[in-house]
Amino acid sequence: MPTIHVELFAGRTVEQKRALAAALTEACVQTLGGSPSGVDIIFRDVERHDWATGGRLWSEPPTPKPPGT
């Protein structure tokens, strides 16, 4: 069965991670077969200053769009 790596911004609660782990496990078992005990999920919390999209760190404020765009 699979090992799923989940990277998300730091700050999610244990309850949120527990719920996501349950949902991902259920989806894997329904889709791939096997048993829940065969699904491993690894959470990695990433700080916003350690993640960038489109050359911009997520910790930086969004760039304002020019009027009329």
C-alpha positions in Angstrom: 0.0 0.0 0.0 1.1 3.6 -0.3 3.1 6.0 1.7 1.6 9.5 1.2 3.7 12.6 1.9 1.6 15.7 2.7 3.3 19.1 2.9 1.2 22.0 4.2 1.7 25.3 5.8 2.4 25.1 9.5 -0.5 25.8 11.8 -3.0 23.0 11.1 -4.3 21.4 14.2 -3.9 17.8 15.2 -7.6 17.3 14.7 -7.4 18.6 11.1 -4.4 16.3 10.4 -6.3 13.4 12.0 -9.3 14.1 9.8 -7.2 14.3 6.6 -5.4 11.1 7.5 -8.7 9.3 7.9 -10.0 10.7 4.6 -6.9 9.9 2.7 -6.7 6.4 4.2 -10.4 5.7 3.3 -9.8 6.9 -0.3 -6.8 4.7 -0.7 -8.5 1.6 0.6 -11.6 2.2 -1.6 -9.5 2.9 -4.7 -6.6 0.6 -4.3 -7.9 -2.1 -2.0 -6.0 -3.5 1.0 -6.5 -2.5 4.5 -6.2 0.8 6.4 -3.2 -0.5 8.3 -1.3 -0.6 5.0 -1.6 3.2 4.4 1.1 5.4 5.8 0.8 9.2 5.8 3.6 11.5 6.7 2.8 15.2 7.4 5.5 17.8 7.0 4.7 21.3 8.3 6.4 24.0 6.2 6.7 27.7 7.3 5.4 30.2 4.8 8.9 31.7 4.4 10.1 28.3 3.3 7.6 28.0 0.4 7.5 30.1 -2.8 5.1 30.0 -5.8 5.9 32.0 -8.9 9.0 33.5 -7.4 7.2 34.9 -4.4 7.4 33.7 -0.8 4.1 32.9 0.8 5.2 35.0 3.8 5.3 38.1 1.6 2.1 40.2 1.1 0.5 39.7 -2.3 1.5 42.1 -5.1 -1.3 44.6 -5.8 -2.7 44.3 -9.3 -2.8 47.5 -11.4 -6.2 49.1 -11.7 -8.3 47.8 -14.5 -6.8 44.3 -14.7 
